[in-house]
Amino acid sequence: SIAAASVAAAGAYVTNRLSRRRGGGRTVVLVAPGLEESFKTGAALVMGAPVLATHVAFGWLEALYDLFAGWRSGSGAGPGRRAAAGLCSLVGHALFGAVTCAVHAATGHWPAGVAAAYLLHMGWNALVMGRVGARS
């Protein structure tokens, strides 16, 4: 699941950067969640890794990114804020994975699980990022 999460994280990193460059800040709410949920579940299924464990491992990778990217970029976010962002990444991606698996268990369809996780992830990003509306 670490390998699948690494593949998913690399794919998400590249496509999130490209989509944000083209679509602005709203892509964090509208596009990134769909890409991430698709990459996490897709990589797990293709690589034969447990889906939930892949989502959790992805959360760890994103948490590490949150901890160190802000420090390196000089964004001004202190260690407490970076740690809180990292914890939110870990807990959030574990929750999205649990939703994906629960919906799959109920429906027998992975795409339904990914869609449900996407909607939850989109709502979470809108809440946390405060990027709802015309802001970009």
N, C-alpha and C positions, 0 to 999 in steps of 0.2 A: 504493500500500500504506500510505502514511502516513495518507491519508484513511480507509481501511478500519480501520486500527489505532486511529485517533482515535474513530471511531464505536464500535468494540468496547470501547475503554477507557471511554468515557462510559457505555455500557450496563452494563458490568461494575461500574463505580464505584457507580452508582445501585442496581443490584440487589444487589450485595454488601453495601452499607450497610443496605438494607432487610431482607435475609435475616439479617444478623448481629443487627440490632435485634430480630428476632422469634425467632431460634434460638440466639443466644449465640455463643460462641467456636467451637463445633464446626462452625459453618457454614463457617469458614475452611478446614476440612479436607474436609467432605462436600459442600457446596453450591457454594462459590466456584469450585472447579476446573471443574465442569461448566458453570457460567455462562460463565466466561472462555473455555474451549475452544470452546463453541458460538458465542459472540459473535465470536471471532477468525476462525474458519473461515467462519462464516455471512456475516459482513461482507465478507470477501475474495471469496467466491463471488458474492454478490449484486452487489457493486460491480465485479466483473471484475478484481480485484487478485490478484497472486500470493499463494498461501496462506502459504508459508514466509516471504516478506518481510513479510507482515502480522503474523505471529507475532513476528518479530524486532523490527519497529517497535513493537509492543505492549510487548515487553520493555524497549525503550528508554524508552517513556513511563512504565512502571511503575518503572523504575530512577530516573528523574527524580523521580517521586512519592516514592519511598523516601528519596532524598537530601534533599528539601526539606520533606516533611510532618513528619518527626521534628524537624527544626530549628525549624519554625514552631510545633509543638505543645508544645515544651518537654519532650519525653518523657524527656530525659536521655541519649538515645543520642548518643554522640559521633560526629564526622565519620567516623572509621574504621569504626564499626559501620554507619552509614548507607551508606557506600560499599560495604561488603561486602554489605549487603542489596540494594543496587542492582545489583551485579555478579551476584548470585544470580538476581535477576529477569530480567536480560538473558539469561544463559546458560540458565536454566530455560525461559523462553518460546521461545528458539531451539530447544532440545531438544524441547519439546512440539510445536512446529511440524514439526520433522524427523520425529518419530514419526507425526504426523498424515499427512504426505505419504507416508512409507514404507508405512504400512498402506493408504492409498488406492491407491498404486501396486501393491501386492500383491493387493488385493481388488477394486479398481474402485469402492469405496464410501466416500464421504466420512464418513458416519456411523460406520463402523467405525474410521476414523482418529481421529475426535473421541472415540469411546469409549476407544480405547487411550490417547490423550493424557490424557483425564480420569483414568483409573486411575493413570497415572504421576504426574500433577499432584497427585492426592489423596495418594498415597504420599509425594511430595516435601513437600507441606505438612504432613503428619503428622510427618515426620521433622524438618523445619526449625522448625516452630512448637511442637513438643512438646505437641500438643493431642490426643493419642490418649487414649481412655478417658473417664472421667466429668468431666474438667475442662471448663469452658465459659467 
